Amino acid sequence: MAYTAENWPITAALLQFPGTDASGRHVNDADASVWADVFQEVKDAGFANADLTDSWVRPGDLSKERLAEFKQSANEVGIGIPVISAIRRSVIHQQDWAENLAYSHRTIDAAAELGCEVVSFGLHQAITPEQQKQLWFWTVEGYKDPVGDKEAWNNAVSRIRELGRHAADAGILISLEMYEDTYLGTGDSSVQLVQDIGLDNVGLNPDLGNLIRVHRPIEDWRELVAKTLPYSNYWHMKNYIRDEDVARDSYIAMPAPMESGLINYREAFKFALSVGFQGILCVEHYGGDGLSVTASNQDYLRRHVLPKKDGYVLGKSKVAQGRQQPAAELAGAAK
């Protein structure tokens, strides 16, 4: 049976939770009660599932014993952890690609231990010092993948294919997060990368918000949806208010709740269903009380966007779709 608004698995991104404490200790080294406190806060916000964004805990760097503690913490709170999002560890980084590739393999192993369905990887790299000075880091340009560099492109294909085969052996989907100025930074390039990799379990994470927030001309979000959703198997969802004054070469974007921004997710999701999308959803938001905004985003999806009944016509995706069963009932998580 196809997913509906009642049971579609939605995860909360953990962008709001820092990877180090006030003393500078990494959260990987914290007591398990610290992990449980975060899971409880996410559950209290109304979520049945969390996306293990590795800007918080890095599951791929936990020992087997600590990974078991981590899994137990989530189980005791009663929250599902079906996805790991491993960010800013590009496998084509000029110096650190081998270390990043090894980390990515460890992350897949950790995902298997945790019972995850998806690992999301990207080609974006660390935020630059200049970006760190800004209120919103995307207002100035950061790292860019080399355009027209066949060797770099082929390295991306072969290294992600290697990860995809590892993941397939573990029964896990790989999703590639779209991000500005990388080989996953346009609709055409993203689709071409998936096609060149050529594995059924490797698809796209169409994080449209990453592409519409830049302060320069952008690809139309409807065209991005049309090109990328047939190849998508997981979805980071967020939105931005955007204003353009082309005559003055002025482009401004700021974070917004999903229902208020430029992207019409009601329209986008109808198309997603028509091309067979049944992936887990992840709601995100930058700034302010991000967890509360993501909770509102989840409510918006369930009330207005997701199908209410399972009798809808579902198209056929060009990549494999997972069938995650949430570890906690939605009704229970909302109490």
N, C-alpha and C positions, 0 to 999 in steps of 0.2 A: 504494500500500500504506500502511496505517495505521502510525503510530509504535509501537514496542515499547520495553521496558525497555532493550534494548541500544542503540538508536539515537535515543531521544527526546532532542532538544537541551535541555541544561540549562546555564544560565549561572551563574557566580558573581557575586554583587553585590560591588561594590568599595567598600562602606561603610567598610571598615577603613583605606582608604588616603586620607591627607589631601590637600586641594587646595593646600596651601602647604608649603614646606619650612621648616627651622629659621630661615632668614634672612628669611622672609616672602615669598619669591618664589613666584608661582603656578606650579603644575605645567605649565600650558600653555606656560610660558616655559622649561621645563627642557630639558636635552639629551635627545635621543631614547633614549639609553641608560637614563635614569631610567624612561621608559615601558616599555622592554623588561624592566627588572628586575621591575616589577610583573607584567607578563604572564607572566614566567617563574615567579614565585612562585605565581601562580594555577594555571599549568599543573602545577607540581610538586606542588600540593595535589590533583591528580587531575582537573582540569577541562579539557575541550576547548574551552570557550567562556566569554567574560566579558560581563557586562552593563556597558556603559560608563556607570556612574552618574556624573552630572556634578558631584557633590560632589568628585570627583577631577578628571579632565580634562574640560573643556567643549569638545567637538568643534565646537559651533556658533560658538565664538570663535577657532578656529584659522584661520590663513590657508590658502589653497589649497596652498601649498608645505609648510607644517607638517602639514597634514592628510595629505598624501602620505607624509611621514616617519612619521606616526603609524600609518598603514595598513601601511607597510613594517615597522615595529617588530613589529606583531602577526603579520605574515606570516613574518618571520624566526624568531620564537619558535615559530610554528606553533599559534596559538590563534585561534579564531573570535571575531568581534565582531559578532554579529547584531542587537544591540539597543542603543539609547541610552535611558537613563532620565533625563529632564530634570525635576528636582525643584525645588519651592519657587519657581517662576517663574509664578505664576498670571496668566492672561490677563484676569482681572477684578480685579486689584489696583487699589485706588482711585487711586493715583498712578502706578504703574509699569506699568500694563497695556500701553501701547503699546510700551514697550521690551521687555517680556516677550514680547509677541506677535511682535515682530521677531526676538528671540532664538529663539523657537520655530520660526519659518520658517527661520532659519539652521541650526538643528539638523536639520531635515528635509533641507535641502540637504547637510549634512555626512553624514547617514545614507546618502543616495544615493551620495555619493562613496565611502563606506566599504563599500558593499554590504550595509548592514543591511536586515533584514526588517521591524523594528518600531521605532517610537519611542513611549515611554511618557511621557505628560504627566499632570500633576495640577493641582488647584486649591488645594493647601495652600501656605501662605506661610512666611516665615522663622520660625524658632523665636524666641519672645519672650525678653527678658532674664530674666524670672522662670523660664521653662523651662530656660534655660541654667544656672541655679543648681542644678538638681536632678540627682541621680544618674541618674534616668530621666526624660527630658523630658516624657513623656506623663502623668506623675503630677499635673501641673497643666494646666489648660486653656490653649490657645493661641488662635490666630486662628479666627474663625468666619465662614463665609459668611452674609450677611444672610437670615434666614428670611422667606419671603413677599415678597421684593423681586423683582417681576416684571421690572424693568429689568435687574437684575444677572443674573437667570436667563437672560433673552433674550440678554444680552451673552455669557454663557458659551456658549450654543448657537451663536450666529452666528460667534463668533471661533474656536471649535473646529471648526465646520463649514468655515470658511475654511482652517484647517490641514489638515483631512481631505481637502479637494479638492486642495490642494497635494501632500499625501502620495500621493493616488491617482494623480496625474500622474507621480509618481516610482516607482510600484509598491510603496509602503510602507504598512504597517498602522499606524494610530494606536490606542494602548491607553490608557485613562483610569484612573489609579491611584486606587483607593478609599482615602479618608482621613477620619478623624473630623472632624465639625463642618464639612465642606464639602458642596457639592451632590453630592459623591460619597461621602457619609458614611453613607448608609443604603442598604439594598437597593432600596427603592422609588424613591428619588430618583436613584440611579445608573442604574437601568434607564430611568427617564423621560428622563434627560438624553440617553442614547444614542438612544432612540426619537425625541426631538425633533430631534436632529442629523440623523438619517435617512440616514446614509451607510454602505454595506456594509463599508467598510474601517475604520470607527471602532467599537471595542468596548471592553470593560472589562478592566482589570487587577484581579482580585478579591483585593486584598491584605487578606485577612481578619484578619491579625495586627494591622493598624493599628486595627481596630475593636473587637477583643476585649481590648486591653491597657489601655483607659482605666479609671480608678478610679471608676467609676459604673456604673449598670445598662446592659446592652448588649443588642443584638439577638441572638437565638439564632443561632449560627454555621450550624446546619443550614438555617435559613430564609434566611440570606444566600446559602448555596450554591445553594439551590433557585431563588432569584430571579435571581442574577447570572450563574451559569455558562452559561446559554443565550446570553448576550450577551458572553461573554469570549473574548479572542483572545491573551492573554499572561497570565502569572501570577507575581507576586512571592509567594514562599512562605516563611513563618516561623511560629513558634508561641510561645505563652506559657503558663506555669502560671498559673492563676487561682483565687482563693479569694473567696467571697462570704459575708458575714454580714449578710443583709438587715435583720434586726431591729436591728442596731447601725449600719446604713447604712455598712458597711465593705466595701470592694472593693480587692483587691490583685492585681497581675499582674507577673510577672517573665519575662524571656526564657528560653526552653527549647528544646532540640533538637526538631525536628519530631515525632519519634515520642513525645515525652514530655509534650507540652502539651495544652491543652484541645481543640484541633481534631483530629478524627480524619481525617487526610488519606487513609487507605485508603478510608474511606467516601465522603469528598468526591470522590475521583477516579473512583470507580465512577459517581457521578452525572454528573461532567463528561464521561465517555465517552458516557454515554447521551444527552447533548444535543449531541454532535458536537465537543467540544473537541479540538483538535490543535495548540494553541499552544506556543511555547517556554516553558520553565519557568525561573524564577530563584530560587535559594535564598539566603536572607539570615539574618543573626543579629546582634544587638547585644550588645556587651560581651565581655570576655575575648578568647580567641583566636578571633575571629569567623570567620576563614577556615577554621580546622580544623573548627569546628562546621558551617559550610556544606558542607564536604566530607563530613562524616558525614550531613548531610541529603540530599546527592546519593546517597550509598550506600543510605540508607533508602528513597529513592524507587525506585531501580533494583532493590533486593532484594525490597521488600515491597509497593510501591504500583502501579508501572507494569505494564501487561500484558506477559506474557512472550512471547506469540505474537500475530501480526497478524490472526488470524481472528476477532477479537472484533466484536460488533455495535456499530457506531458510529452514533449518532443524527445529526440534522441541526441544525447551529448556526444561530442567527439572524443571525450576522455572518460575514464572511469569515475563513477560517483560512489561515495561511501554510504553506509547505512548505520550511522551512529545511534545508539540507544542511550539517551541521557542517564547518568548515574543517579540523578535525583529528580523526583517529580516536580514539575513546575509549580503546582499548587503548594507543595511543601516548602519549596525554596522561597516563596513569596511571604510566608508567615513570619 
